[in-house]
Amino acid sequence: MEFVLWILAVILVVAGILALFRRQLLWGIVLIVVGLLVGPGGVSIFN
């Protein structure tokens, strides 16, 4: 389960960075923050 959450976090952060490049600032920030919460540091949120 941790591996799946880590992959999801990477996808969210990459999508957030791409959104920032497309000048969608708010959406990009939201995706990056959610990705960081889901990622390795935030796995405990779902356990």
C-alpha positions as CSV (number, residue, x, y, z in Angstrom):
1,M,0.0,0.0,0.0
2,E,2.8,2.4,0.8
3,F,4.3,1.9,-2.7
4,V,1.0,2.7,-4.3
5,L,0.7,5.9,-2.3
6,W,4.2,6.8,-3.1
7,I,3.5,6.4,-6.9
8,L,0.3,8.4,-6.5
9,A,2.3,11.2,-4.8
10,V,4.8,11.3,-7.5
11,I,2.1,11.6,-10.2
12,L,0.4,14.4,-8.2
13,V,3.6,16.4,-7.8
14,V,4.5,16.0,-11.5
15,A,1.0,17.0,-12.5
16,G,1.3,20.0,-10.2
17,I,4.6,21.1,-11.7
18,L,3.1,20.8,-15.2
19,A,0.1,22.9,-14.2
20,L,2.5,25.6,-12.9
21,F,4.2,25.6,-16.3
22,R,0.7,26.0,-18.0
23,R,0.2,29.1,-15.7
24,Q,-2.5,27.3,-13.6
25,L,-1.0,28.5,-10.4
26,L,-3.7,27.6,-7.9
27,W,-4.3,24.1,-9.4
28,G,-0.6,23.4,-9.5
29,I,-0.1,24.4,-5.8
30,V,-3.0,22.3,-4.7
31,L,-1.7,19.2,-6.6
32,I,1.8,19.6,-5.2
33,V,0.6,20.1,-1.6
34,V,-1.8,17.0,-1.9
35,G,1.1,15.0,-3.4
36,L,3.4,15.9,-0.5
37,L,0.7,15.0,2.0
38,V,0.1,11.6,0.3
39,G,3.8,10.9,-0.2
40,P,6.3,9.2,2.0
41,G,6.1,11.8,4.8
42,G,2.3,11.7,4.7
43,V,1.7,7.9,4.5
44,S,0.7,8.0,8.2
45,I,-2.3,10.1,7.4
46,F,-3.9,7.1,5.7
47,N,-2.8,4.5,8.2
